[in-house]
Amino acid sequence: MDAMFDICYLASEGNNCEPDDIPQTKENVWILGKKYSAIQDLDRIRRDITSIIWCTYRKGFVSIGDEGLTSDKGWGCMLRCGQMVLGVALIRVHLSTDWVWTPETRDPTYLKIIQRFEERKQAPYSIHQVALMGACEGKDVGQWFGPNTIAQVLRKLVVFDKWSSLVIHVALDNTVVKEDILQQCTVKNDRGDTSTSSDSVFISDWMPLLLIVPLRLGLSEINPIYIEGLKICFQSPQSIGVIGGKPNQALYLVGCVGDEVIYLDPHTTQKSGLIENKLTDEQKEMDCSYHCKYASRIPILAMDPSVAVCFLCRTRSDFDELCSTMQQRLMKESQPLFELCDQRPAHWPPAAAAAAAAGPDDAGNTSIFTEFEDVDRQFDDSDDEFEIL
């Protein structure tokens, strides 16, 4: 059943309608790596949640696939969650971590970002592009994705959008390999002054990194041993949430409070349309439809065990800080969510050989198209956990 756009969650059976998005508690609230007080910072929490690009089911767009689908209702929830993660990454890379949206916002950079998710075939991350790229992962248009599939699709799509200035690395086999990421994100630029020297000077620049780690945290339900590890991920300053959900429903998990996760729900069907320069009332209304007033909550143990944790490292120091957090906190858990190692495991194919096999279009992407197919992962994609509603 579709959620209502301006839904108001009833706190009681009385006539008073109060949002129940954030509990009144003394425990810290964590949203996308930021710490808040549920009592003192409630307005700021809601402001920051509303500033997230909210991607939902849409209807009335140009048809996709052989069946001519004009809506993704019932099959696109995981695709929409992937769009939301990417939206947060692009906002942080091209605007700032503290950027705030309002209904009056007409910042050209913001408009350039939001237009990338519109329901038109030319948009780099439209439902059309995401669904059609899913065919490379063996998913026909209209089939539901698992967290690993959407991660792989986003990794491929970002290669074709040079403006994004973003590298996506999908960790394999529950393992984050620092060597691969450094090779992928470090770009040498020729800044030599040929008027004074015949030798060019190469300066190493860091390409912003979106790190996605697909995980399976239990068989049919979350194993409680992983709860603290998930909380550590949400508390990392580099966190941009978790692609996951509850059984049969994909959700974008943006934070946590106590033993609950806070999420944005893509299961609202809205009309398609263009924002363009946001000049007309219709364009302004369309922009507002990409922002949700209130988040929702579920217990961590009610989550589906198939997830993908996501981190954004805008700079090399961000990546070093993330690795330090993983090493000092996450790896000290009795059962860490994943492994962190300096170099590729011996049984993995060499990165250079894998990159050569990928061809010129993906030469800069270390975790290339064919590589994840060659590695014997410890988990499945678990697409069957996210069924058509």
C-alpha positions in Angstrom: 0.0 0.0 0.0 1.3 3.5 -0.9 2.3 5.8 1.8 0.8 9.3 1.8 3.2 12.1 0.8 2.3 14.3 3.8 1.6 11.4 6.1 1.2 12.3 9.8 2.0 9.4 12.2 -0.5 9.3 15.0 1.0 9.3 18.4 -2.3 8.4 20.1 -5.9 7.7 19.2 -6.9 11.2 20.1 -7.4 14.1 17.7 -3.8 15.4 18.1 -1.7 14.5 15.1 2.0 14.4 16.0 4.8 13.0 13.9 6.4 9.9 15.5 9.5 10.1 13.4 12.1 10.7 16.2 11.5 9.3 19.8 11.7 11.6 22.8 14.8 10.0 24.3 18.0 11.0 26.0 19.9 8.6 23.7 21.9 10.1 20.8 20.3 10.2 17.4 22.7 9.5 14.4 21.7 10.6 10.9 24.3 10.1 8.1 27.2 10.2 10.5 26.1 13.2 12.5 25.1 13.1 16.2 22.0 14.9 17.4 20.0 15.3 20.6 16.5 14.0 20.1 15.2 16.7 22.5 17.3 19.7 21.7 17.9 19.1 18.0 14.6 17.9 16.7 14.0 20.7 14.3 17.6 20.3 12.9 17.1 16.6 12.6 14.0 17.1 10.5 15.6 19.9 8.5 18.5 17.6 7.6 16.3 14.6 6.8 14.2 16.8 4.5 17.3 17.9 2.7 18.0 14.4 1.6 16.9 13.7 -2.0 13.9 11.4 -1.5 13.4 9.0 -4.4 10.1 7.1 -4.7 8.0 5.1 -7.1 6.9 7.3 -10.0 4.2 6.9 -12.6 3.6 8.2 -16.1 7.1 8.2 -17.3 8.3 7.2 -20.8 8.0 3.4 -21.1 10.9 1.1 -20.2 11.7 -2.3 -21.5 9.8 -4.8 -23.7 6.7 -4.6 -21.5 6.5 -0.9 -21.9 6.4 -0.2 -18.1 5.4 3.4 -17.3 5.7 3.0 -13.5 8.1 1.3 -11.2 5.5 0.7 -8.5 6.0 -2.8 -7.0 9.5 -3.4 -8.4 11.6 -0.3 -8.1 12.1 0.2 -4.4 15.7 -1.0 -4.3 16.5 1.0 -7.4 15.1 4.1 -5.6 17.2 3.4 -2.5 20.3 3.3 -4.7 19.3 6.6 -6.1 19.0 8.1 -2.6 22.5 7.0 -1.6 24.0 8.4 -4.7 22.0 11.7 -4.2 23.5 12.1 -0.8 27.0 11.4 -2.2 26.6 14.0 -5.0 25.3 16.6 -2.6 28.2 16.2 -0.2 30.8 16.2 -3.1 29.4 19.2 -5.0 27.8 21.2 -2.2 28.7 20.3 1.4 28.0 18.0 4.3 26.0 20.7 6.0 24.0 21.8 2.9 20.3 22.5 3.6 17.4 22.4 1.2 14.3 24.6 1.4 11.3 24.9 -1.0 12.9 28.1 -2.3 16.2 26.5 -3.1 17.3 27.2 -6.7 21.0 26.6 -6.4 22.3 25.7 -9.9 24.5 22.9 -8.6 21.6 21.4 -6.6 19.4 21.6 -9.7 22.1 19.9 -11.8 22.2 17.1 -9.2 18.4 16.6 -8.9 18.0 16.6 -12.7 20.2 13.5 -12.8 17.5 11.5 -11.2 14.5 12.7 -13.2 12.3 10.2 -15.1 13.8 10.8 -18.5 16.1 8.5 -20.5 18.9 11.1 -20.8 19.3 11.5 -17.1 22.4 9.7 -15.9 20.7 8.0 -12.9 17.1 7.9 -14.0 15.0 4.8 -13.4 15.5 4.1 -17.1 19.3 4.1 -16.8 19.3 2.1 -13.6 16.8 -0.5 -14.8 18.5 -1.0 -18.2 21.9 -1.2 -16.7 20.5 -3.9 -14.4 20.1 -6.0 -17.5 24.0 -6.4 -17.4 23.5 -8.0 -14.0 20.9 -10.4 -15.4 17.9 -8.5 -14.1 15.2 -7.8 -16.7 13.3 -4.5 -16.5 10.6 -4.9 -13.9 12.6 -7.4 -11.8 13.5 -6.5 -8.2 17.2 -6.0 -7.2 19.1 -7.0 -4.1 21.6 -4.6 -2.4 24.6 -6.0 -4.2 22.9 -5.7 -7.6 22.1 -2.0 -7.1 25.6 -1.4 -5.9 27.1 -2.9 -9.1 24.7 -1.0 -11.3 25.6 2.4 -9.7 29.3 1.5 -10.0 28.9 1.1 -13.7 26.7 4.1 -14.3 28.9 6.6 -12.5 31.7 5.8 -15.0 29.7 7.5 -17.7 28.9 10.7 -15.7 32.2 12.6 -15.6 30.6 15.6 -13.9 29.9 13.5 -10.8 33.7 13.4 -10.1 32.9 10.3 -8.1 34.4 6.8 -7.8 32.3 3.9 -6.6 34.0 0.9 -5.1 32.0 -2.2 -4.2 33.8 -4.4 -1.7 34.0 -8.0 -2.6 33.8 -11.1 -0.4 33.0 -9.0 2.8 36.5 -7.5 2.4 37.6 -3.8 2.1 41.0 -3.8 0.4 42.9 -0.5 0.9 45.3 -1.2 -1.9 42.5 -1.4 -4.5 40.8 1.7 -3.3 44.0 3.8 -3.2 44.8 2.7 -6.8 41.2 3.5 -7.9 40.9 7.0 -6.2 44.4 8.4 -6.7 44.7 10.3 -10.0 47.9 11.9 -11.2 47.6 15.2 -12.9 50.3 16.9 -15.0 50.8 20.4 -13.6 54.3 21.0 -14.9 55.4 24.5 -16.0 57.1 23.8 -19.3 58.4 27.4 -19.5 60.8 26.8 -16.6 61.5 23.1 -16.8 61.4 20.3 -19.4 60.1 17.9 -16.8 56.4 17.8 -15.9 55.4 17.8 -12.3 52.7 15.2 -11.4 50.4 16.0 -8.5 48.3 13.2 -7.0 44.6 14.1 -6.6 42.0 12.2 -4.7 38.8 11.3 -6.5 35.9 11.3 -4.0 35.0 7.7 -3.0 31.6 6.1 -2.5 32.4 2.8 -0.8 29.6 0.2 -0.7 30.0 -3.0 1.3 27.3 -5.6 0.5 26.7 -7.9 3.5 24.6 -10.8 4.7 24.0 -10.5 8.4 22.1 -13.7 9.0 20.0 -16.3 7.2 16.4 -15.2 7.5 16.8 -12.5 10.1 19.5 -10.2 11.5 21.9 -11.9 13.9 22.0 -9.8 17.1 25.8 -10.1 17.1 25.9 -7.6 14.3 23.9 -4.8 16.0 26.8 -3.0 17.5 28.7 -3.2 14.3 25.8 -1.6 12.4 25.6 1.2 15.0 29.4 1.9 14.5 28.8 2.2 10.8 25.9 4.7 11.3 28.1 6.7 13.7 31.0 7.1 11.3 31.4 10.7 10.0 31.8 9.1 6.5 28.5 7.2 6.8 25.8 7.9 4.1 23.5 5.2 5.3 22.6 1.6 4.5 20.8 0.1 1.5 18.5 -2.5 3.1 15.0 -2.7 4.4 12.6 -5.1 6.1 11.5 -8.4 4.5 9.9 -7.7 1.1 10.5 -4.0 1.3 13.7 -2.1 0.4 14.3 1.0 2.5 17.0 3.7 2.7 18.3 3.4 6.3 19.8 6.8 7.1 20.6 6.5 10.8 19.8 5.0 14.2 18.6 5.7 17.7 18.9 3.2 20.4 18.1 -0.2 18.9 16.1 1.2 16.0 17.0 2.4 12.5 15.7 5.5 10.9 14.7 5.3 7.3 13.2 6.9 4.2 10.6 4.9 2.5 10.4 4.8 -1.4 7.0 3.2 -1.4 5.0 6.3 -2.4 3.9 6.5 -6.0 4.1 10.1 -7.3 3.7 11.5 -10.8 6.6 12.0 -13.0 7.8 15.5 -14.2 10.7 17.8 -14.8 12.2 20.4 -12.4 14.4 22.1 -15.0 15.2 25.6 -13.6 12.4 25.5 -11.0 10.7 28.6 -12.3 7.0 27.5 -12.6 4.7 26.4 -9.8 4.6 23.0 -11.3 8.4 22.7 -11.3 8.6 23.9 -7.7 6.0 21.3 -6.7 7.9 18.6 -8.5 11.1 19.6 -6.6 9.2 19.4 -3.3 8.2 15.8 -4.2 11.9 14.8 -3.9 12.0 15.8 -0.2 10.2 13.9 2.6 9.1 15.8 5.7 9.4 12.9 8.2 11.4 9.7 8.5 10.2 6.5 10.0 11.7 3.9 12.4 11.9 0.1 12.8 13.8 -2.1 15.2 17.2 -3.2 14.0 16.2 -6.8 14.5 13.2 -6.3 12.1 15.6 -5.5 9.3 16.2 -7.9 6.4 19.7 -9.4 6.8 20.7 -8.5 3.3 22.2 -5.0 3.4 24.9 -2.8 1.9 26.6 -0.2 4.1 27.7 3.0 2.4 30.5 5.5 3.1 31.6 8.7 1.4 35.2 9.8 1.5 35.6 13.2 -0.1 39.3 13.4 0.7 42.2 11.0 1.4 42.1 12.1 5.0 38.4 11.0 5.1 39.4 7.6 3.9 42.3 7.3 6.4 39.9 8.3 9.2 37.4 5.7 8.0 40.0 3.0 8.0 41.1 4.1 11.5 37.5 3.8 12.7 37.1 0.4 11.2 40.4 -0.8 12.7 39.9 0.6 16.2 36.2 0.0 16.6 34.7 -2.3 14.0 37.4 -4.9 13.8 37.4 -5.2 17.6 33.8 -6.5 17.6 33.5 -10.2 18.5 32.1 -10.7 14.9 33.1 -7.8 12.7 30.7 -6.9 9.8 33.5 -7.2 7.3 37.3 -7.4 7.0 39.8 -4.6 6.3 43.1 -5.5 4.8 46.0 -3.6 3.2 46.4 -5.8 0.1 44.3 -8.1 -2.1 43.9 -11.6 -0.7 46.2 -14.1 -2.5 43.3 -16.0 -4.0 41.9 -12.9 -5.8 42.9 -12.2 -9.4 45.5 -9.4 -9.8 43.9 -6.0 -10.1 45.9 -5.0 -13.2 44.8 -8.1 -15.1 41.2 -7.6 -14.1 41.3 -3.9 -15.2 42.8 -4.9 -18.6 40.0 -7.3 -19.1 37.4 -4.6 -18.5 38.3 -2.5 -21.5 38.9 1.2 -21.9 35.5 2.4 -20.7 36.2 1.2 -17.2 40.0 1.3 -17.1 39.9 3.7 -14.1 37.6 1.4 -12.1 39.6 -1.1 -10.1 36.6 -3.1 -9.1 35.7 -3.7 -12.7 32.7 -5.3 -14.4 34.1 -8.8 -14.6 36.0 -9.0 -11.4 33.0 -9.5 -9.0 31.9 -12.4 -11.1 35.3 -14.2 -10.7 35.4 -14.0 -6.9 33.7 -16.7 -4.9 31.7 -14.4 -2.5 30.6 -15.7 0.9 27.1 -14.3 0.3 24.5 -14.3 -2.3 22.8 -11.2 -3.8 19.6 -12.2 -1.9 17.3 -10.7 -4.5 14.6 -13.1 -3.5 14.3 -11.2 -0.2 12.9 -8.2 -2.0 9.7 -9.3 -3.7 7.2 -7.5 -5.8 4.5 -6.1 -3.4 
